[in-house]
Amino acid sequence: MKLFYRQFGNGESVVLLHGLLGVSDNWVTFARQLGASYSVFVPDLRNHGQSPHSDMFNLASLEDDVMELIDTLGLEEVYIIGHSLGGKIGMFFSLNHPDRVKKLVVVDIGLRKSLASMEHLQLIDAMGQVDFSKAKQRSDVDKQLARSISSLKLRQFLLKNVYWRDRNMLDWRFNLKAINENLLSIFDVDTPTGFYPGPVLFIRGGNSNYILDEDVPEIITKFPGATVRTIVNVSHWVHADAPGEFFTLVKEFLDG
């Protein structure tokens, strides 16, 4: 599948993968900053943003999409940065194709198998309840979301995915049906065999439970070159809660 992507800057190539329910547009500020030193490619994952929709939505297909993007761009070896689902894709891609990854940054996701988080389920449920026939502008969508999502930051994150389907009707860019039906195949999946020997930086949020202390031994087994860093007092959306500290950690790791 040919993914829509945004490109920033010049230099060695970085592929930046957003998380579940995210979109490339969420990362524009960070990508522009990093673009001062690197060529940064930020795709929309399948069923997200401006990329095509498909009933198939699992880690294998998402990995294949990343490989197709890298090959289409003519890139032999890349840095990969991935948040949440994007981090899971980055880990699996690195384990399966270690020769194509120079360094890996994983943001607030580990290898632990799990069910879909309650937070993601609540967001999907809230989005599914939006009645676009009663929404004449984005603020109307926000008012509907606010009934079940109190966080303005989370609502703004989701509203990035509202677009004009035609002249008179707003809609979600997501393929919400495919995402919802395939959540289990994303979260509850076996880790590939083998290991990735290159440098890896795991960045976790201090207020998040996506990477627990007991998850670290498995991470080190599969990624023996890994370092785990914690940014205190931030949520799963590490890059949004502490953008300056997050950028510094990533930039120093890539440059080192």
Secondary structure, DSSP 8 states (H G I E B T S, - for coil): ----EEEE-SSEEEEEE--TT--GGGGHHHHHHHTTTEEEEEE--TTSTTS---S--SHHHHHHHHHHHHHHTT-SSEEEEEETHHHHHHHHHHHH-GGGEEEEEEES--S------HHHHHHHHHHHT--GGG-SSHHHHHHHHTTT---HHHHHHHHTTEEESSSS-EEESS-HHHHHHTHHHHHS----SS---S-EEEEEETT--SS-GGGHHHHHHH-TTEEEEEETT--S-HHHHSHHHHHHHHHHHHH-
